Amino acid sequence: MLTREENERLTQVGPGTAMGNLLRRYWHVVAARAELDEDPVRPVRLLGEDLTLFRDQRGRLGLIGERCAHRAISLAYGIPQEKGLRCAYHGWTYDTEGRVVDMPFEPACLPLRVTAYPVQEVGGLVFAYLGPEPTPLLPRHELFARDEFDKSVEITPLPCSWLQCMDNSLDPVHYEHLHVAYGNYVMKKLGKPPKMAAARHLKIDFDVFAYGVYKRRLVEGAGEDSDDWRIGHPILFPNTLLVGDAKAVRYQIRVPIDDSHTVHYNYNCWPRKNKTPAWEGIPVERTSLFEPNGSIVADSIVKQDMLGWVGQGPISDRTLEHLVTSDKGVILYHRMLLDEMEKVDRGEDPMGVVRDPAVNEPYIRIRWEDRAKEMFWPGGRTFEWTVPGLAHSA
């Protein structure tokens, strides 16, 4: 178990905290492009900071402070202009660097500036960087950069710490209990047949690599040549799981809003059904884990995982935990977080930060299994599609 001080060090993400300093060395998703097509000005909360995301009439993206420097009204009510974002109250206008570029009625424009952060888009998602200069490159991970398949985005707010989501990703053994035993129990209560087959974990292991950790498992009925054991599926440090199933492959991105809130992005990819040019629109759906009465009906794997996360409360009290041998991935991940915090304290880049353009082009290739967790699915379950070079990236 952890001490209260150790738990706070791992879970506090605001400005000036050790974890906040680490997470600010990475780019984080703040919106999907389709959301800005719907409304080009949006309030954003990220790493404990309240901000305003906008796209001006020239198509430039900006992420600036929450409030106008004049009378402190929310800039989320602003109007996009050629020069930037115009405050609804008195018309002060801010460019993407946070500078006031227009002050109606005033004889001169005062040299004022609000907080501003770099913003970039890749793969239909808008990312922001809240850390110190020099700004690293926005990583062009494979699913974001490749366009030979269709995509969709599901966005789900969660009332819990991002760390609970990530601890779950480093915990293979929960699969046979949360997804098989509990998942089938839920299906029975709903009057439906079970989805999953029982299979016991025989061994688990974890391999650290340049961008994170490979999680590997061997279960009853599978050989050591199975993809789950030979390859495993990767956790991209610090806050993304890369996972495939029979129909799609996806990034699950857990964005830390503050200490006790997370926005979960499911970035789904599947092969395009025809050979038409790349589809421009990526549909976005905002979903809720909770039913109207506040309950959770965990009838899918992702809902079961989310139940595991939010069921620990807003911030898990890790002083009550008793970690055992099956938790060695969680222990490894916490140690990695602490080690990477120390790197930041020394002025070094933490793992996975990209600065070399050659690494980023045409994209960053991470291998994952294409025959995943077959023993848990009656009759086996494999990828029903092939995108050349995708599942066997190296």
C-alpha positions, 0 to 999 in steps of 0.5 A: 500500500502507499502512504497518503503522501505518496498517493497525493504525489501520484494523483495531484495534477495541478500546476506546481505538483510533481505529477502535474509537472510530468504530465505537462511535458506531453500533449493532451487531447482537448477536443475533436475537430468535429466539435469545433465545426459545431461550435468554434469556441469551447471552454476547456479544463485540463490539468486543473486549469480552466481555459478557452479553446477557439478557432478563428475565422482564418482557421487558426487554433488557439487555447487561451486563458478562461477570462478577459483581461478587461472585466473578467467575463468568460471568453467561452462566450467570445466571437471568432474574428479574423484576428482572433477571439473577440470578447462578448462584453466590450469587444477586446480581441485576443490572438492565438498567442493570448495578446490583446490585438484590438480594444474598441473605443480605446485610443491605443491597444494596451500591451496586455496578454492572457495565458496561451498554450500551443494547440495542434491537430492530428487525426481529427483530434485537437491537442494542447501542450501546457509545458515549458519551452522548447515545445516538443513535437506532437507525436504522430502515432500510427492510427492518427496519421494513417488515412486508409481506414474510417474512424470515429471518436467516443468521448465520455466524462468520468468522475474519477482520477485518470490514474485509476483508468491507467492502473486498470490497463496494467492489470491483466488479471482483472479480465477474467473476473470483471469482464467474464464473471461479472460481465456474464452476470450482468448479461444474465440479469438483463435476460441475455446469454453470456458473452464471454468464456472462462479462462484462467490466467497462467502467467503475466509479464511486462516489457518496458520499451521506448514509448511505454509498456507491453502487457502480456498474458498467457491463459488456459488453452493458449500456447506460448506462441499466442499473440497475447503472450508473444507480443502483448498490447502496449500502454503508451506512456503516460495515459493511453492504451492501444488495443484491438478486437475483432472489429476495430483497433483503438486508442483509449486516451485518458485525459486528466481534467483535474485530480478527480475528473477524467475525459476518456477518448475512444479513438476507433479505426476500422478498414474503409469498405470501399476505395474512395478517397479519404473520408474527411469527417470523423463522427464524434459521439459524447456518451455517459457511463451512467443511466438517467437514475445514476446507475451503471449497466456494465453490458460492454467491456468498456463500461465494465472497465469504467465501472472499475475505475469510478467504483474506487471513488473520485480518488482511490485511497491507495492507503487501503490497498493490499497489492499482490503478485498479480499487481506487479504491472500496477507497481511497475507503472507507479515506479515508472511515473516516479522515475519520470518525475525525477527526470523532469526534476533534473531537467530531462525529457521523460519517456516518449517525448518526441523532438526529432522530426525523423522519428515522427515521419511518416508516423510512429509505429507501435506493434500490437497483437492482432489475435487478442484474448481469443480464449475468452471468446466462445469459438475464438475471436480474431481480426476480421480485417487486414490493413497492410502493415498495420497490425504488424508494425514494428 
